[in-house]
Amino acid sequence: MLETERLMAQALAQAAKGLRITSPNPHVGCVIANSQGHVLGQGHTQLAGGAHAEIMALRDAEAKGHSVVGATAYVTLEPCSHHGRTGPCCDALVAAGIKRVVASTADPNPLVSSQGFDRLRAAGIEVEVGCGAAQSRELNLGFFSRMIRKTPWVWIKVAASLDGKTALNNGRSQWITSDAARADGHAWRARSCAVLTGIGTVLEDNPRLDVRLVETHRQPHLIVVDSRLETPLDANLFIPRRKVYIYAAAENAAKKSALEARGATVIYLPGANGKVDLAAMLCDLAQREVNELHVEAGQKLSGSFIRECLVDEFVVYLAPKLIGQGRGMADFGPLDDLANAVPLEFKSTEILGPDLRIVARVCGRDRF
């Protein structure tokens, strides 16, 4: 059992290497070892359309001159059994002569869900499931959320002073936190499928909201919540090779046509009070294969997400400074009782330069 846990830990480490590249596929790692526990090959899932973890591990073993006949494959998610962007991984393992597969968990994708295990067993391969299940699921909360809840995993990123202010009263916020915190924020952008902001931020700051401060092989999609289609045609958010989705509530055919000429996709999802229906938007984003949604918005839109119980997690950077009067993290409430406060669980804390990063999860949101 200790040997199994050691090799699965190595497979999970491989899976983590794919955090910024596999979207919309899950982050999966694979290690192939012989009966003595010696690693023959290993790898992780590549960019969408590229090889999955099992194929990368088989290729690695072949490149090193190792035969994998009779070996065990340790993989962090059930090998796929369907033809998608690539062929079925379970068939490749069978053809390679793998004798045993140890998998962390079943794939929640209904196109796979236990069918991969069934095909492996039908081919005479021993299958064990469960080792590393919690860690694999944690790495893939967005994928599990999209497959099971039919919505992305949503986190709100906030940079604030110690007293919770994200900007001065005049709107100035550059820069409350340090270079180290900003680079880490870009790393969180990079691991998401899409970055979301509101029209208020677009009009006030004209941000690019792309990944610049860390290495990335792909730019996440950009989502703008723009009820009245006020996004300027010359906004900085229009960058090459990035999908931009603009969600609106009020129809404006001329502006829609102009924005689509700039490369954006405009979707009408009207809700109450002339605003975009945020819950419906999340369902639509899931259908567009968004696993993780990274929200960087002003206090009003952030407050709307919180008020409608649409947030799963918060990534908060606190700078060691006090601002006093200024703009807060989120505008929701007022609450009548402290019992109605949003309950959070601290998942991690880390010092980044002079700043503190807190990852806090809404209690119970990961139980699906």
Steps between C-alpha positions, in 0.01 A plus 500: 500500500783741578645432156162573341468825693854605403441444132157662507650803672743520210209479255320779687814714478492443124132601491579828677739590218198530273314760707560779249474307176235226484181708495228396434632149564569386857848510653620140489834332570621148429796295620580154360709273721619141490440238768803622697358855516752645255352780290504418129323812372291791619312800365202732527218613275600759242316790334146423382527282192839372612595173665346392830708398801496127421627557146775732625613236752501229234703723268743582781556130570553430131746789468700354789502155340277339765244230431176553693363148445376373838547843664261703717363839398429742785261764367319777686173469307321217326649444152263633235299256291356727232616677187518874572789723392716186542448124494411283803786470750370170636553343157858629491573345840356167385702505178818580693466190716431672832403238758358718779350850530479690828275806462415770752138547403237444234456764233183706567456556126190297402677410175757309709366434852618144580494395134878530489533268799254256345699481177826448687352218707345345190850488352629311807667797669480520878348832610525664843327829581534740792862583574545879486130563433469811718814659356397429142155646555650811661722551196193472278222671694413706194468197274296310760281808552431536129416133461290459816354845584499619135667825608864605532692519827499874579760690696519874563846655508542808721802723569441715807651685790496340844180690576331350194515791255556422133535861383489860617170684482614652170549149357879492501631153585842472332665355686372389838686169494856414397657367181512153658127501572418626152710226338322240714166647393603450139583137583142457623376660180713259299354192667142612434299434186360852497544837671186701574454868567222757487437795274578738786857373516531511120386864483698618802829312462503380136690185605639223280438230763734259322788292634830689472698455818537121488569260216193361331425298187146632472300807589179435693179623341376842612142543624340845537172555682365801309125537542457793256779412253722795591833327427712740289607366162858613572520341847832340595325169566499419128829317455594248228411132535280543807129428510290782645143434616281798588179429693228762470142554613376772263508435127689741276535354151738765367740478793480121501600493136788741562632300796477177307698664220773550763492125569273488803207265553195682641245299700171643628397360839264753660420463868328716758526880506660522159807306610664189358375172647825388665383149586391440140833641384691242705294221344575640155872522577501135607352408163792693348740269690602747773617304803643775720380861494733765641308815600676836522225755533390804697321487829151514345538202266696302759221574746242372252687172462514461879139602556381243244715225660703448183850518651696191602830650612686824569863574417584806708828692508538725803763774503648615834352848476187684611297718265205602715222636283488332162329235293433164661535142376134434427173687528225275633268499797439657745454189710250493783691241701859373517360151453432604138865575428664296225686216679853441373772243554863604467667262255845660494699805604831609349731801528584646158759773533348737759144381437282217626299275269196327649302236314163463670226263383130543562409222741336204331543622142729210410246236604357393169 
